[in-house]
Amino acid sequence: MTTIYVDNNATTAIAPEVLEVMQPYLTSDYFNPSSMYAAARSPAQAIQKARNTVARCLGVVGPEQILFTGSATESNNAALFGSVQANPDRRHVITTSVEHPSVLEIGKELARRGFDVTFLPVDKNGELNVDDLIRALDKNTLIVSIMMANNETGVCYPVDEFARVIKETDPAIIVHTDATQAVGKIPVNLSTDLKHVDLLSFSGHKIHAPKGVGALFVRQGTRWRPFILGGHQEKGRRAGTENVPYIVGLAKACELAVAGVADEQTRIRGLRDRLEKTLVELIPGLEVNGSGALSRLPNTLNIAIHGVEGEAILYELSRHGICASSGSACTSGTLDPSHVLKAMQVPFTAIHGSLRISLSRYNDARDIDKIIEVLPEIITDLRKLSPYWDNEQNCFKL
Ligand code: PMP
């Protein structure tokens, strides 16, 4: 049975081009880039070249503003805690109620430490309201962290507009964005649209590089202090011997991702739209989470299927070789429903029947055909067992 992988917002396959450029730094060029002998020059130069590439891909003038990290989680921790440490005079942090846990949990931790933390709400489409932001900003605001695109629903946030409003209110407020799901799917340019953003995080493994490497952009002049101490690497801003092969892989993946944005916007969006339209037609009681949002990632489809359990759908899909994800957090070892869908006030019964399908450049029309072939049948079968579904009327029991 062939595997159909449609869980690309969770992680992606390593691109062959990425693996190829990493290879020498895993084998012959293993030297510590900080060593003095001539052989160490190759890995040291490879890091510099990778930094230039990542900077170019994100429209950054001045590659020293890019720091390599171990993950987007680390980048988010460094962005938020590094800002808090550097600005002891301010105690108010603003973020959203739909961030990835690597930002959300920091917000909760800062609240426990006595900071004033605002979690901006979203509406039923998953969208933020700029007026809520304006109302929240005050003289004590230190940092605002708003993701570019949501990993569960794909809803995109107008970070450029929000950042402009923040800087017009008070240029000293630091603006951070988690761009982990945005890079390679939508344009990310720190010189044009995102010129008011001070800190930006992203990760390698969402763009066909390995897991365990990420980057943080720190705009020159930002009041920010290093988060990981204990070494001179990255000019003392992120200690620890550099993971040269992964850094090289991340840069190659960035190049391919940025070159692939046009394909995302046309071919992948086309695949997603066909899947969405057909499933809406074939499955009664199906809603697309975030469908009313102004902008959604081209690769992401998050659906609520009333009257069935997301985990049961995943299990059945998996029997057909299809790897997707449930919209709830149950896959991550907790039975709590998704905080994102809860924030969007998706009804309880629909949150539990949520399914996320996320595509990549390695998906094609046959993958979509297969999902269309098997998913409606799986839902019909599961609903036969559901106490919430009226099989006679083919609708949700009220
Ligand atoms: N932010 C977002 C929006 C994500 O989707 C993820 C990964 N699911 C992360 C942060 C964390 O990335 P990493 O796995 O590299 O720590």
Residues whose N, C-alpha, C, O or C-beta is under 5 A from the ligand:
A	BS01	PMP	N9 A10 S71 A72 T73 H100 S102 A149 N151 D178 T180 Q181 S203
